[in-house]
Amino acid sequence: MTVSKIVSQREIPGGDQLPCVPLRVVGCGNPWAGDDSAGIEIVRRLRERGGCRCELLERPQEGVELMDVLRDVEAVLFIDAVSSGAAAGTLHLVPLPSACVVTRTLGAISTHGWGLPETLWLMASLRQRIPRLALLGVEIEQALAGAPRSAAVESAIRSVVKCFAAFEEMLTLQGEWDWATPRRFAPAGGLDELAKSEVVSGKEGG
């Protein structure tokens, strides 16, 4: 299912009223399946460290409840495990919905096959405002039940937490970051390149 048009704030009566939350960060995944726990673990570490201006949520899996995550917010960043064939620990920053990188959690989340595409379609049908959406995908090595996270993914998690302040600032700047441009950060540097404004690849697959 695809969403041909995202309903913007300007298209809805009363849409000039700003949402109450500038940025909501949602960690997704399975906390008991090796590298698949990356998204949830990043959010947990950010919460433990403190100092984030954004709202932090953990969502092991979603269904129709995903609509609640997208309400009353200017922008939503999902952090989830991905398997695109890139080296483990690679970080993908892509707009959603996207055909570039498919997440393990958001594609068809529940046993009823209800995921992000279906949620966006329903919100558009109901003419509800849809926030800006992006994915920070962590390329994984394995997602075995009960397995520990791989060294590459652990390194990526530490890098995201370390550089998140600069990352958060970029995501909350209105009109100063191109949400339509997918980006990829190499495993060795992770988001260190983000703080230096050096993008490894300007477009996915490039």
C-alpha positions in Angstrom: 0.0 0.0 0.0 1.3 3.4 -0.9 0.4 6.9 0.1 0.1 9.1 -2.9 -0.2 12.3 -1.0 0.7 13.3 2.5 -1.9 15.7 4.1 0.0 18.8 5.2 -0.9 21.1 8.0 -2.0 23.8 5.6 -4.6 21.5 3.9 -6.6 21.0 7.1 -9.0 23.6 8.6 -7.3 25.1 11.7 -4.0 23.6 10.6 -2.1 26.8 11.4 -2.0 25.7 15.1 1.4 24.1 15.8 1.6 20.7 17.4 2.7 20.6 21.0 5.8 18.4 20.5 8.6 19.5 18.2 10.3 16.0 17.9 9.2 12.5 19.0 11.8 9.8 18.8 10.5 6.2 18.7 12.7 3.2 19.3 11.4 0.1 17.5 12.4 -3.6 17.5 12.6 -6.8 19.5 14.6 -6.3 22.7 15.3 -10.1 22.9 16.5 -10.7 19.4 20.1 -9.7 19.1 20.7 -6.7 16.8 17.0 -6.2 16.3 17.0 -4.5 19.7 19.1 -1.5 18.4 16.3 1.0 18.2 14.9 0.3 21.6 18.3 0.3 23.2 19.2 3.7 21.7 16.1 5.2 23.2 16.7 3.6 26.6 20.3 4.9 26.7 19.2 8.4 25.7 16.6 8.4 28.4 19.1 7.2 31.0 21.6 9.8 30.0 19.1 12.6 30.0 19.3 16.0 28.5 17.2 15.3 25.4 14.7 18.0 24.4 12.6 15.5 22.4 10.0 13.0 23.6 11.4 9.5 23.8 9.2 6.4 23.3 9.8 2.7 23.1 7.6 0.6 20.7 8.5 -3.1 20.4 5.7 -3.4 17.9 2.8 -1.5 16.6 -0.6 -1.8 15.1 -3.4 0.7 14.8 -1.9 2.4 17.9 0.8 3.7 15.6 -1.6 6.5 14.8 -1.3 7.9 18.3 2.5 8.1 17.9 1.9 10.5 14.9 -0.5 12.9 16.6 0.3 16.3 18.1 3.9 16.3 16.9 5.8 18.3 14.3 8.3 15.6 13.4 8.8 11.9 14.3 12.0 10.0 14.0 11.8 6.2 14.1 14.9 4.3 15.1 14.8 0.7 13.9 16.9 -2.2 12.6 17.3 -2.6 8.8 18.7 -5.2 6.5 19.7 -3.6 3.2 22.9 -5.5 2.4 25.2 -2.7 3.7 27.8 -3.4 6.3 26.6 -4.1 9.8 26.6 -0.9 11.8 25.9 1.4 8.8 23.4 4.1 9.7 20.7 5.1 7.2 18.8 8.4 7.6 15.8 8.3 5.2 12.4 10.1 4.9 9.3 8.0 5.4 7.6 6.3 3.7 10.6 5.1 1.7 11.4 2.4 -0.8 15.1 2.9 -0.2 15.3 1.0 3.1 12.7 -1.3 4.6 12.6 -1.5 8.4 12.1 -4.8 10.2 9.4 -3.3 12.4 7.5 -0.7 10.5 6.8 -2.5 7.2 3.8 -4.6 8.4 4.0 -4.5 12.1 1.2 -6.6 13.6 -0.1 -10.0 12.8 -2.9 -8.2 10.9 -0.3 -6.7 8.6 -0.9 -3.1 9.9 2.2 -1.0 9.7 3.2 2.6 8.8 1.9 2.6 5.2 -1.5 1.6 6.3 -1.4 4.1 9.2 -0.5 7.0 6.8 -3.2 5.9 4.4 -5.8 6.0 7.2 -4.7 9.3 8.5 -4.8 10.8 5.0 -8.3 9.4 4.4 -9.4 11.0 7.7 -7.7 14.2 6.7 -5.6 14.2 9.8 -2.3 16.1 9.9 0.7 13.9 9.2 4.0 15.1 10.7 7.4 15.0 9.0 8.7 11.4 9.3 12.2 10.0 9.1 13.9 6.8 9.9 17.3 6.3 11.5 18.0 2.7 10.4 20.7 0.6 12.0 22.1 -2.1 9.6 22.1 -5.3 11.5 24.2 -8.5 11.4 21.7 -10.9 13.0 18.4 -11.0 14.8 18.5 -14.3 16.6 16.3 -14.8 19.6 18.3 -14.6 22.8 21.5 -13.6 21.0 23.7 -10.7 22.2 24.1 -7.7 19.9 27.0 -7.8 17.5 30.1 -5.6 18.0 29.3 -3.5 14.9 25.7 -2.7 16.1 26.9 -1.9 19.6 29.4 0.5 18.1 26.6 2.2 16.1 24.4 2.5 19.2 27.2 4.2 21.1 27.8 6.6 18.2 24.1 7.6 17.9 23.9 8.3 21.7 27.2 10.2 21.6 26.2 12.5 18.7 22.5 12.7 19.4 22.5 16.3 20.6 23.7 17.6 17.2 21.4 15.2 15.4 18.4 16.4 17.5 19.2 20.0 16.7 19.3 19.3 13.0 16.0 17.5 13.0 14.2 20.3 14.8 15.4 23.1 12.5 12.4 24.3 10.4 13.2 24.3 6.7 17.0 24.0 7.2 17.4 20.3 6.6 16.2 18.5 3.5 14.1 15.7 4.8 13.7 14.3 1.3 17.3 13.4 0.9 18.3 9.9 2.1 21.7 9.7 3.8 24.1 7.0 4.8 26.8 7.0 7.4 29.6 4.5 7.4 30.0 2.1 10.3 33.5 3.3 11.3 32.5 6.9 11.9 28.8 6.6 12.5 27.2 9.9 13.3 30.5 11.5 14.0 30.3 12.7 10.4 27.0 14.3 11.2 28.5 16.6 13.8 31.1 17.6 11.3 28.4 18.0 8.6 30.2 15.4 6.5 27.8 12.9 4.8 29.4 9.7 3.5 26.8 9.3 0.8 24.4 11.9 -0.3 21.8 9.4 -1.5 21.0 5.8 -0.6 22.6 3.4 -3.0 25.1 6.1 -4.1 
